[in-house]
Amino acid sequence: MTTLALIRHVTPLIDRGVCDAAEAARRAILYDTTQSLALYQTDKFKSSAAYEKLAGISRIYSSPLPRDGAKFSPFPTARFRLRPL
């Protein structure tokens, strides 16, 4: 039986408070580049039955998404334009 596991990364420890657009853009960059991470979030997973099952898999493939230097736009380009009625 094939097992596919999707594992979420831990939360970057950056300010998530209300801010203006310039600060939001700075935080988006910081989110992708920070080394300050909430690693304690993995503790519960590491003591779970799911982790034990994954630990027994003999062949693991991973495809980590690049974080450092990733291009991020808080306002993605729209593929479609709305026309006024």
Long-range contacts (C-beta under 8 A, 24 or more apart in sequence): 3-53, 3-54, 3-57, 5-50, 5-54, 7-45, 9-37, 9-67, 10-37, 10-38, 10-39, 10-41, 10-42, 11-37, 11-38, 11-41, 12-36, 12-37, 12-38, 13-37, 13-38, 24-74, 25-74, 28-72, 28-74, 29-72, 31-72, 32-67, 32-68, 32-69, 32-70, 32-72, 33-67, 33-68, 33-69
